[in-house]
Amino acid sequence: MKIAAGDEGAFTTVFHEYNSKLFSTVLSITKSEPEAEEIIQNVFLKLWLNRHMLDEIENPGGWLYKIASNAALSFLRTKAVHIKYDKLLQLQPSPVQDEIQSELEAKELNKYISQAIENLPPARREIFILSRHHGLNRMEIANHMGIAESTVKNQLGSALKFIRQFISQKQDVYLPILFFIFLKK
């Protein structure tokens, strides 16, 4: 075969003879004109790069069809893997999405905690604020307010119970668990 000897004219003749036929075959497999064009270009590039082997090939036209079909099927397999991978990525939230979601939940939780604290009776609210916001222990709060330490303990317990109930009415079930962790700090 003349192409095996590097005859560019022979290569051009083969290109014109098989280009549209191979394109139709590859297009029927890939269903994508740009991909079919790229595959056909690669087939003819492979033909030229492997021209020294053409003397050993009994049916060059069949060889071209086989290369084109295999390349198109390889393209489909690769595309299927990419589609699966993209779907998996869409199912799993990214770290940025997780962080944004956590920040939104924290803001919402803080809003509900503030609303709940505002709804506490004044003395109970003061005890809670002294404990959680100012970091005073029960004895320090009792001394500051002139009440018994057991009263401070009971009022804190009642405040926490009220806040948990308030939040559970406002949010999903998981939020009281977050709140409980938040208040234990």
C-alpha positions, -999 to 999 in steps of 0.1 A, spaced: 0 0 0 13 34 -9 4 50 25 28 26 42 56 42 21 46 77 33 26 87 2 5 117 13 -16 116 -19 -26 80 -12 -35 90 24 -57 119 11 -75 95 -12 -82 71 16 -93 100 38 -118 112 13 -131 77 6 -137 68 42 -142 100 61 -180 104 57 -186 67 60 -167 65 93 -183 97 105 -218 83 100 -209 51 119 -193 70 148 -221 95 149 -247 67 152 -228 54 182 -219 87 200 -249 108 190 -226 138 191 -212 155 160 -183 172 178 -173 140 195 -177 120 162 -155 145 144 -128 143 171 -129 105 170 -126 104 132 -96 128 133 -79 105 158 -87 75 136 -69 91 106 -41 103 128 -37 67 141 -37 55 104 -9 79 95 12 72 126 8 34 121 12 35 83 43 13 84 20 -15 96 -5 -12 67 13 -37 45 4 -64 71 -33 -55 72 -54 -75 48 -85 -52 49 -75 -16 56 -112 -4 53 -123 -29 79 -94 -20 101 -105 17 99 -141 8 108 -129 -13 137 -106 14 151 -135 40 147 -160 17 164 -137 9 192 -129 46 197 -166 55 198 -174 28 223 -144 39 244 -158 74 243 -192 61 255 -176 42 284 -156 72 295 -187 94 293 -207 69 314 -180 70 341 -180 108 341 -218 109 344 -217 85 373 -190 105 390 -208 137 385 -240 122 400 -220 110 430 -205 145 435 -240 160 434 -253 136 460 -225 144 485 -224 180 498 -192 197 495 -173 209 526 -183 245 517 -220 235 516 -216 217 549 -200 248 565 -227 271 551 -254 248 564 -238 246 598 -235 284 600 -272 288 590 -282 263 616 -261 280 643 -276 314 634 -311 300 636 -303 282 669 -289 314 684 -320 333 673 -343 308 690 -322 307 721 -324 345 723 -361 344 719 -365 317 746 -343 337 770 -365 368 764 -395 347 774 -381 336 807 -394 353 839 -371 382 848 -353 365 878 -348 332 860 -335 352 829 -310 370 851 -298 337 867 -294 321 833 -276 351 818 -252 353 848 -245 316 844 -242 312 807 -231 346 794 -210 358 824 -197 324 834 -206 327 871 -210 295 891 -241 288 912 -225 301 945 -214 333 928 -249 339 914 -265 331 948 -242 356 965 -247 382 938 -285 380 939 -289 373 977 -307 339 972 -300 303 981 -277 283 959 -304 256 956 -327 282 942 -301 291 916 -298 254 907 -336 249 904 -340 281 884 -312 271 860 -328 237 855 -362 253 848 -346 278 824 -329 250 804 -360 229 803 -381 259 791 -355 268 764 -353 232 752 -391 231 749 -393 265 732 -367 254 706 -383 220 700 -415 238 691 -397 260 666 -374 235 649 -368 200 637 -361 172 662 -323 174 658 -320 210 669 -327 203 706 -298 179 706 -276 207 692 -290 231 717 -283 206 746 -247 203 734 -245 241 731 -258 248 766 -234 222 782 -203 241 772 
